[in-house]
Amino acid sequence: MKLCRFQKDADGDAIRIGLAVDEMTLADLTAGGIESITELLEDDNAVARVEVLTDLPTLPLAEVTFLAPVERQEVWAAGVTYLRSKTARMEESDFSASAYDLVYEADRPEIFFKSLPEKVVAPNEPVGIRGDAKWSVPEPELALVLNSRGQVVGCTIGNDMSSRDIEGENLLYLPQAKVYDRSCAIGPWLILGASEEAIRAWIIGVKIIRANETVFAGETSLSNLKRSFDELAGYLCRSQTFAHGAILLTGTGVVPPDDFTLAAGDLIRIDISGIGTLENPVLVV
């Protein structure tokens, strides 16, 4: 089941919840009494609750503006969860290489805060690259969606924008490399009801388009994610609670080459085969 938050182009600021009917059409769940995505994430019978709704109004996707499927959920991120990510992080800096090597093999994953919900970038809105960074990349990631009980109840697409030169200078600079204006994009679809086994069969890929030319493209299978969903969620929820749930980015397995950096005007297109496409232009912040 594919859900979204959206605004009708004709309705102004009213936020509604949608259900994908097909590739071109949405059903308006808000007309059926569903006011938020969070209420579905908290409902153990969310799929059944939606399936019994009938005679919902529909509208073409071309007539809506997608919002990020984030309401009051904090966004966190896990790192060094793919072998390719470990290699890339080690290549950033000899100084920090051993730390990234150790965390890939360690029982405890790397987990860090990424974004407040109100700072998450919606689909088609610009993501940012830092003005004081020289080496900026997108990080296409599967994002797990947790309810307030710490259960993984859904997933979506995330872009964990990163300043690799800042992090490579000193791993203690990770917050500056990862957390800044427009550094996190999520959406457009949130999937409920898919098993981890099914999700791991999906392919995640990214294309970076500059002046109508593809300057980087890569993909990997989500089966290459080293840690289980419950393991990552369990560590995130140790010794802390999330009253409104949380979103957890699970790391990247697709990394551009070391001589590549994003530029203002680039277009980032992230695809996950079982979810859809998250697309954002780039600007300097």
Secondary structure, 3 states (H helix, E strand, C coil): CEEEEEEECCCCCCCEEEEEEECCEEEEHHHHCCCCHHHHHCCCCHHHHHHCCCCCCEEEHHHEEEECCCCCCEEEEEECCCHHHHHHHHHHCCCCHHHHHHHHHCCCCEEEEEECHHHCECCCCCEEECCCCCCEECCEEEEEEECCCCCEEEEEEEEECEEHHHHHHCHHHHHHHHCCCCCEEECCCEEECCCHHHHCCCEEEEEEEECCEEEEEEEEEHHHCCCCHHHHHHHHCCCCCCCCCEEEECCCCCCCCCCCCCCCCCEEEEEECCCEEEEEEEEEC
